[in-house]
Amino acid sequence: MGRGYTLTELIKVVLRYADGVLIKGYTRDFFPNKASFHAEVFFGDKEGKVIEVHLKDLKAVFFVKDFVGNPSYDERKHFQEGQQVTGRKVRVIFKDGEVLVGSTVGCDPKRQGFFLFPTDPESNNLKVYAVMSSVSKVEFLQ
């Protein structure tokens, strides 16, 4: 996969840039405290290429089960009665209007982002790294 990679597992990611560009690929060197990481592009005009990704350019990094998902699935955006969560329940509103609901163990506006774990276990998203510069509001839920 090229220089700069550590010997860790390949992780499927969907990268959503703040400008709307969407890239699907694999990474093995994403760390939330780093300014950039690498991704091998899964398809499109950059397929097979390793690109450097700068967090400041992104809206979010979606860590996914698969690249296709189920377009007809209506993801649940609320917590079920008695649902166990790790961390605090939150609603995240992005500057582009997208809303995600889940839980987080740490959302510090001074950091470049935070992890969100979707409320719906059937979601294609395992977790989401939301980039603070693309978030307009974080609401803590009861």
Summary of the structure (lengths in Angstrom):
residues: 142
radius of gyration: 15.1
end to end distance: 43.8
largest distance: 47.5
contacts: 379
relative contact order: 0.20
helix: 4%
strand: 44%
